[in-house]
Amino acid sequence: MSPKRELNRFFPLVMYLFVIAVCLGACSLGPNQGPAGEPKRTDEYTLNSERRDLNERVTKRPESFQKDTLDEYTLTAMVDVSYESGVDRITYEILVNEARVPMVNVIQSFTLDPNMINRIDAGELFHSNVSNTHEISLGPDKEPLGLSLSRSYVLKPKAEIDSNILQRYADMYIKISYGPNDQRTEDYFHVQAEPSLRTIEYMKSWERD
């Protein structure tokens, strides 16, 4: 039998074994694991509970937010503006990285100064990754090295908002929680997001107008 016919004879068998191996590999993850083996979340945090917690603290207990960073990890906040599809957009991003302790099941949420609702064309200011179905954990020298969360909002036309935006736009109220279900750590921060150069120039235009 020629080498070519010999190869054709065994090709279906090789493909069959390959498909079985792929299926077994996928099944070994189990229904409760993500694509990288992440365990499924079992905590009780929800979009509503996170929104309610942050909004109530902003309006009724602003003193519960701290302004200093912690030793356990690094938290940074950034704000940028852009012009897309005929509208001005403002984008906020927070980043947790350089974890110096194990941080299991990290949940990030943030909101803005309540007055920003009058300057942004959106139904709400709150944003969170609490809708993730699987845990994302951080740790020293462990992948992933950081976890970010961002959201873009459409700014209303300048004619509809006042220049007080200059004093409020960088305010961010952030909640970072992590740890096993029975020992969750919840950190609350009120920070000034670091503006990009484009944001600084954009806000200067408000001063000139």
C-alpha positions in Angstrom: 0.0 0.0 0.0 1.4 3.4 -0.9 2.2 6.0 1.8 -0.5 8.3 0.5 -3.2 5.6 0.8 -1.9 4.6 4.2 -2.3 8.2 5.3 -5.8 8.5 3.9 -6.7 5.3 5.8 -5.7 6.6 9.2 -6.8 10.2 8.8 -10.4 9.7 9.9 -9.2 7.8 13.0 -6.8 10.6 13.9 -9.5 13.2 13.5 -11.9 11.2 15.6 -9.4 10.9 18.4 -8.6 14.6 18.2 -12.3 15.6 18.5 -12.6 13.3 21.6 -9.6 14.9 23.2 -11.0 18.4 22.7 -14.3 17.4 24.1 -12.7 15.8 27.2 -10.6 18.8 27.7 -13.6 21.1 27.6 -15.7 18.8 29.9 -12.8 18.7 32.4 -13.4 22.4 33.1 -16.8 21.5 34.5 -20.0 23.7 34.3 -18.8 25.9 37.1 -15.5 27.0 35.6 -14.7 29.7 33.1 -12.5 29.3 30.1 -9.3 29.8 32.1 -10.5 27.6 35.0 -12.0 30.4 37.0 -14.6 29.3 39.6 -18.2 30.4 39.3 -19.2 33.2 41.6 -21.3 32.2 44.6 -21.4 35.5 46.4 -24.6 37.5 46.9 -23.5 40.7 45.3 -25.8 42.0 42.6 -26.1 45.1 40.4 -28.9 46.4 42.6 -27.1 45.8 45.8 -23.9 47.4 44.6 -25.8 50.4 43.1 -27.8 50.9 46.3 -24.8 50.6 48.5 -22.7 53.2 46.6 -25.6 55.6 46.0 -26.6 55.6 49.7 -23.1 56.2 50.9 -22.6 59.1 48.5 -25.8 60.8 49.5 -26.0 59.9 53.2 -22.5 58.8 54.4 -19.8 60.5 52.3 -17.5 60.3 55.3 -17.3 56.6 54.8 -15.1 57.1 51.8 -11.4 57.3 52.2 -9.0 59.3 50.0 -5.8 57.6 50.8 -4.6 54.5 48.9 -4.0 51.2 50.7 -0.9 49.0 51.2 -2.7 45.9 49.9 -2.9 47.0 46.2 -2.6 50.0 43.9 -5.8 51.8 42.7 -5.7 54.4 39.9 -8.5 56.3 38.3 -8.3 58.1 34.9 -10.7 60.3 32.9 -10.5 61.0 29.1 -12.6 62.8 26.6 -13.1 62.1 22.9 -15.2 63.2 20.0 -17.0 60.3 18.3 -20.1 60.0 16.0 -20.8 63.7 16.4 -20.9 63.9 20.2 -18.4 64.5 23.0 -17.8 61.5 25.2 -16.2 61.3 28.6 -14.6 58.0 29.7 -13.8 56.9 33.2 -11.5 54.0 34.1 -10.3 52.5 37.3 -7.4 50.0 37.6 -6.5 47.7 40.5 -3.1 46.2 40.1 0.2 45.5 42.0 -1.8 43.3 44.4 0.4 42.6 47.5 -2.1 40.2 49.1 -4.3 37.5 47.6 -7.5 39.1 46.3 -10.1 36.5 45.6 -13.2 37.4 43.5 -12.5 41.1 43.0 -15.6 43.2 42.4 -15.2 46.8 41.2 -17.9 49.4 41.2 -17.9 53.2 40.8 -20.2 56.2 40.4 -19.7 59.9 39.8 -20.7 63.1 41.6 -24.5 63.1 41.6 -24.6 66.5 39.8 -22.9 64.9 36.8 -26.3 63.4 35.9 -27.2 66.9 34.6 -24.2 67.0 32.3 -24.2 63.5 31.0 -26.8 62.0 28.6 -27.3 58.7 30.6 -29.9 57.1 32.7 -27.5 56.6 35.6 -23.9 57.2 36.6 -23.2 53.8 38.3 -21.1 51.2 36.7 -19.8 47.8 37.9 -18.3 44.4 36.9 -20.7 42.7 39.3 -22.5 41.0 36.4 -19.4 38.8 35.8 -20.4 35.1 36.1 -17.0 33.9 37.2 -14.5 35.0 39.8 -11.5 37.2 38.8 -8.7 37.0 41.4 -5.5 38.9 41.8 -2.3 38.2 43.7 1.4 38.9 43.9 3.1 37.9 40.7 0.0 36.2 39.5 -1.9 36.5 36.2 -3.8 38.6 35.6 -1.6 41.4 36.8 -4.4 43.9 37.0 -8.1 44.4 36.7 -9.7 47.5 35.0 -13.2 48.8 34.7 -14.3 51.6 32.4 -17.4 53.3 31.0 -18.0 56.1 28.4 -20.7 58.6 28.8 -22.1 61.0 26.2 -21.7 64.6 27.4 -24.7 66.9 26.8 -24.1 69.8 24.4 -22.3 72.7 26.0 -25.4 74.9 25.6 -27.3 72.6 28.0 -24.8 72.5 30.9 -22.9 75.0 33.0 -19.2 75.5 33.7 -19.5 74.0 37.2 -18.6 70.7 35.5 -15.0 71.9 36.0 -15.3 71.4 39.8 -17.1 68.0 39.6 -16.1 66.0 36.6 -13.1 64.3 38.2 -14.9 63.1 41.3 -15.2 59.3 41.5 -16.7 57.2 44.2 -15.3 53.7 44.1 -15.9 50.4 45.9 -13.5 47.5 45.7 -14.4 44.3 47.4 -12.6 40.9 47.5 -12.1 37.8 49.6 -14.0 34.6 50.4 -17.8 34.9 51.0 -17.5 34.8 54.8 -14.5 37.3 55.0 -15.1 39.9 52.4 -13.1 43.1 52.5 -14.9 46.2 51.3 -12.9 49.4 50.5 -14.5 52.7 49.6 -12.7 55.6 48.0 -13.5 59.1 47.0 -10.7 60.1 44.5 -10.0 62.6 41.8 -9.5 60.9 38.5 -6.3 61.8 36.7 -7.3 63.7 33.5 -5.6 63.0 30.2 -4.1 65.9 28.3 -7.1 65.9 26.0 -9.4 66.3 29.0 -7.3 69.2 30.4 -7.6 71.0 27.1 -11.3 70.2 26.8 -12.0 71.6 30.2 -9.9 74.7 29.4 -12.3 75.4 26.6 -15.1 75.8 29.1 -13.1 78.5 30.8 -12.7 80.3 27.5 -16.3 80.0 26.4 
